Amino acid sequence: MNTLTDRYLAATLRSVPAPRRDEIASELRASIDDMIEGRTDGGQDATTAEREVLTELGNPDVLAARYADRRLQLIGPTYYLLWLRLLKLLLSFIPAIVGTIVTIVKATEGQGFGAIGPGLVVAMQVAVQITFWLTLTFAIIERTQTAVDLPEWTVDQLPDAPARRGIPLADTIASVIMLLLTIGYLPFQHYQSWVRGTDGENIPILDPALWSFWLPALIVVLVASVVFEIVKYRIGRWTWPLFAVKALLSLAFAVPLVWLALSDRLLNPALAERLSWVAEAGNRDSLGLAIALITAAIVIWDVIDTARKTRQQTA
């Protein structure tokens, strides 16, 4: 069902503490049903009664704040929800666009993959500036009591009740953060690592010769994986096509990594200057085998776990 009442309940419950959602859902639905019944007993038709009852209850975000005992007063209750909606909208794309532009400009100036760092820094600075100036603007509007004609909330603004999600937002955020950290580390270790030469110079962990092809190729796979995580969350559940794409991305990253590790091409040969045990071929072979086995084990476990989730959510 996707009635106005269902949509109102969904819009209210998304902002209340998870442990209380079932209790609040039962209580609120019972109250709405009683109010509708009281109106229909007086001769009003059910559809009109439902709309009037929900309109009387008001904005579900305000009702949720009352249930959660949460005060909407960072800016003030009058403009708080509008401020929050605009802030989310602006932060959803402006920092990413500016950061991407800066990264492209820096890359064209010859910084290569080192351009990623300045792009990320600028994106964070833009996000901070947007938050500050938007908050200041709303604070001034409220404290000067400038007349702002805000549209009244109506039940027509209710979103459709979402389908039950099989992809938690927290899992998506964690996955994206890990992928971005991995992308950032690949160029970062070229300029800063925990191994230093006799003269204090930086010794990258990975072979710098890999920048000719393999490291850029792995970064492309990681970026594609970030896009995949976002698309997966938007879809809301695992499907077999998503499983296939996930498996291909995992293999696209793992197979080159395993091959490079087993062929002694992954680690920087200069590490032997500071780490004597790396200079021995037998130790390097053992380390490469360990990296390959760990990578293979992670990929196999991930594919099996993803297949299990896909089977459960498509059953």
N, C-alpha and C positions, 0 to 999 in steps of 0.2 A: 504494500500500500504506500501511496505517496500523497496523502491528503494534506490539507493545510495544517491540521493538527500534528501530523507526523513531521512535517517540515519545521513547524514551530518548536516541537520537542527537540529535534536534531540540532536546530540552531541554538537552542538554550543549553543543551547538555554538553556541547563541544567546549564550553568555557567554564564548566564546573569541575571540581576535583573528581577524578576517576572513581575513587572508592564510594562516592555518594551518588553516582549517576543513576544506578538502578533505583535507589530509594527516591530520588527527586523525580525520576521519570514516572514512577508509579503514582506519586503524590500529585504531580502536576497534571498528568493525564486524567486522574480521577476528578480533580478540580475542574478541568476544562469540560469533561463529560457532564458533570453536575450542572455547570453553568449553562451549557447548551441545552440540556434537558429542561432546565427551568424556563428557558425561553421558548422551546418548542411546545411545552405544556401550555403556554400562553397563546399558542396559535401561530407562532412564527415558523417559517420553514427552516429545515435543518441547515441548509447551505448558508443562508443569511445569518442565522444564529451563530454558526461557527465563525464566520468572518467578524461579526461584532464582538464576540467573546475574545478572540485573539487580538483584535484591535484594542479592546479595553485593557488587556494584559500588558500591551505595549512592546517595545523593542526587546527581543529575547536576550540581547547582550546586557541590557540593564537589569532584566530579571535574573539572569545568571549571576551577575555581580552581587545581587541581594542574597541569593542562595549561598554563594561562596563567601559572603561577608567581606567582599572586596570593594574598597572605595575607589571610585573612578575620579581621582583628584590629583593626578600628576600635573595636568594642566587645569583641570576643573571639570566637573561632570557635564557641563554644557557642551564643551568642545572636545572632550577627551576621545570619544570614539572616532570623530572625524579626523583628529590629529593622528591617531593610531593607524587609521586606514590609509591616509596619505603617506605616512612614514613608511609603512610596509610597501606601498606601491613604488615610491621613489627609490627605496633601498633595493628593490628587486631587480632593477636593471641599470640605473645610472652609474653606480660604482663599477660594475662589470664592464660597461661600455668604455668608460674613461680609462680603466686599468688596461683594457685590451688595446686601446689606441696608444697609450704610453709604451706598452710592451712592443708594439709593432714599430713605433718610431725609434725606440732604443735599438731594436734588432737591425733596422736599416742603417743605423749609425755604426754598426760593426760589433755590437756587444754580444751577438749570438744568443745563446740560451741564458746568459747572464742578464738579459733584459727582463726576464720573468720577475726577478726580485723587485726592481723599481716599479713595475706594473702593479704588483700586489700591494706595495707600500702606498702608492697613489690611490688605489681603490679603497684602502682602509681610511686614508685621509679624507677622501670624498664622502665616505659614509659618515664619518664623524662630523664633517661640516654640514651635511644635510640634516642630521639629527639636531645639531645645535641651532641652526638658523630657523628650521621649521618650528622647533619648540619655542624659541624666542618670539617668533611671529605670533604664535597662538597665545603666548603669555601676554603679549602687548595688547592683542585684540580683546582678551578677557578683562584685563585690568583697566583698560581705557573704556570698557563697556561699549565698544563699537558695535553698532547694530549689524548683525549678520543674519540674513533671512535663510535659515536652515530648513530644508524640506522636512515635512512631517513623515514619520515612519508609518508605513502601511504594510498589510500582510502580503501585498504583491511583491515586496522586496525579499520575501523569504526564499532562500536557495532550496533546490531540490534536496531531499534527504539523501546523504551519500550512502553508497553501498558499503558494507562492512569491509574495512581495509585489511588486506593480508600483508601489507608492506608498512611497518611502523615508521613514522617520521624519524624517530631517534636512530633507528638502524641506518636509514638513508643518510642522515647527517654524518654519522660516524664513518660510514663507507666513503663518502665524498671527502671528508677531512683526511682520512688515511691516504686516499689516492692523491690529493693535492700535496700532502707532505712528501709523498714518494716522488712526485713530479719535481717538487722544489729541491729535494735532496740531490737528485742526479746532477744538476749544474752546481749546486752549493758545495758538494764535496770536492769539486774541481778547484774551488778557491779556498775552502776551509775544511780540513779534516783533522782527525786526532793523531795523525802520523806526520812528523816533521823530519826534514832532512838534517844533515850535520850543520848546515848553515842556517837552519831555521826555516827553510823554504817548505811550502805546503806540498805534501805528497798525496795525490788523490788515491782513494781506495780502488776505484775502478780504472781500468786501462784507458788513458786519454785517447788512444787510437780508436776506441769505440765510437767517439763522436763523429767519425767519418760516415757512419750509417746506423749502427745498432742502437746507440742511446737515443738518437732522435726517433728511430722507429719505435722503441719502447715507450717513449713519451707520447707519441701519437696513439698508441694502444691505451695508455693510461688516460689520456684526454677523452678518448672514445668511451672508456669505462665510466668516467664522470658523467658524460652525457647519458649513458645507459642507465645509471642509477637514478638520474632525474626523471627520465622517461618511465622507468619502472615504477617509481613512486606515483607519477601522474596516472598511470594505468590502474594502480592500486592493488594488483595481485599478480602472482606468477602465472604465466601461460607457457605452453610448450614452445612457441616461437621465441619468447623472452629467454627461456631456458637454453635454447639453441644459440642465441646470440651471446649469452653469458658464457657458455662453454667455449665458443669460438674465441672470445676475448681472453679468457683464461689461458687457453692453449697458445694464442698469439703472443702472450707475454711469457708463459712458462717455457715453451719449447726453445726459443732462442736463448733464454737464460740458462737452461739446462745444458744446451749444446756449448755455449760459451764457457760454462763452468767445467764441463768434462774435457774440453779441448784446451784448457789452460789459457783462455783468452779473456777471461772476465776481470781478474785482478791485475792491478798495475805492477809490472815487473820491477818498478823502482822501489816497491815495498821491501824487496830483499836487502836494500842498502841499510835499512833500519831494523828490520825484523829478520834475524838470522835464520829462524826456522822456516821462513818462506823461501829462502834460497835453495833449500833441498827439494828436488823434484818429487820425491816420495811424499813429502808433507803437502806440497801444492796439489798433488793428485788426490790425496785424502781429503783435503779441504774442498776441492772442486766436487768430489763425489758426495761429500756431506751437503754441500749447497744444492746439488742436483736432487738428492734424495728428499731433502726437506721441501724443496719447491714442488717436486712431484707429489709428495704426501699431502701438502696443502691443497694443491689443485684437485687431486682425487677426492679428498674429503669435501671440498667445496662443491664439486660437481654432484656428488652423492647427496649432500645436504640440500642442494638446490632442486635436484630431482624429487626428493621427498616432499619438499614444500610445494613444488609444482603439482605433484600428484594429489596432495591434500586439497589444494585450492581449486583444482579443476575437476574434482570428483563430483 
